[in-house]
């Protein structure tokens, strides 16, 4: 088969079979699926799947794709699965500065501009802020005399010398973000950077005790609600997230845009004054 001819050479075919079989078994376990359930979802026999996991069979490229789809594996981890099976990665990772991403950049700029005068941020998978609109800059200038150097939102929020002291509904925000980090680690369990961010968040002494034990059946809120209190005034905002549907590039798969809006009329009026330069901190 053509896919077999493109398989990358391996010094030890048994090691290749063992690596791909182990990864498939790990992902199946993480997704809480039996061999029969995964086999039905992937459209293969349970016997064939058992052979792949045990190292008795080496899957074709098409089979790796079927298993990755059935297991809902993120694109970066799918590439690792292909490599483990002896194939070249399928999904490219293109930097946003590359010419191929010109239209994507244009779309992002339109979204950021459309969100004005309210804050909007572009985040990667590890919660690093890679781009921001003028509304986001105004928000940071309202909170800080000097905006922080650390671009990571989780570290900003869970640092006592950065955003945490200004968050009036701290327990709600901390609990919500910790749940989101747990959820993202479930989605990409091999991501050590996400695990490190969760550990950083949990290490903050102000995190509510109830949030240190992961709730098993608490639904995720579609928004993140936060109240900023400074110099006797409060800004109440809520945030939503936008992502690219059906991406075929690792960069797009991991990209999201956070858009924030005033949660009440008083916050909307105060924000208008802040943007107009009428409010003195």
Phi, psi and omega in degrees: 000154181299318182296325179291326180292336181270000180298136180289144181296145179232140179287340182212104184295330178295321178297321179297313178300317181297318182295312182292321179296319180294318180296316179299317180296320179297314180294321178298318179295318180296329178272002177059046179245144171279168177299321180294317181297316179293320180300316179295319181294324182272351179075034178231173179278151177297328180294317179297316179298319179299320179295320179295313183293326182277350180091009180275345181219146178251121185287151173285171177300318180298322179292321177299318179298315179300316181293319179297320178295315182295329181268359180052051183274133177300158188300319181299317179287334175295320177300320178296325179294317178297317179298320180295332179273358178094013180251159173289150178302145182269321188260123180281163176234103186255125178296146182296341179279351182286149182303328181296341183262014184302314182290324177297315177299322179296318179297317180298316180297322177297317180296315180297318181292321180297331182284342179303143008269012183269156186293144172214138181230145171258124183240147171266185185299333183260021175067023174276132178281116182256343179199152181210153177266181183293328177298320178294321178296321179295322178297314180295322179292330177291319184279316188247146169290320176231116180305144182294151178282331183287120183276000186274124184294320180297315180293326176297312185290323184265013176260129182293338180263006179239249188278329190310315183297341183264355183270108185289325178261052187304312184302318180295313182295313181299315181296318181296314182291324178294320175298319180295320178296318176302316181297318180291326176292324174299322181288323181227073188293345180269001184278103183289330179293322176294320178297321179294322178294320178297317178298320178298315181297314182292338181283346180292127184294345181269359178293130180303141182303322182296335181278346180282342174253120187293123175288137186277327187228048176258118182294145178283134176285141179288348180230161171250117182261132179215144180240121179260126179242124178209133177052040175082003178240157181232140173244122179252119182233161167226150184239145173236164182238141176240135177229167181273127181284141176047053180287152176243010180237137182302319181301314180290325180299330185258004184264142174211155180241123177262123180244131182247146183222149175299137182272349179206170184295323181297319179292322178298317180293319179296321180295322177300320178293320180296314181295325182280355180078017182270347183259124179260125181295000000 
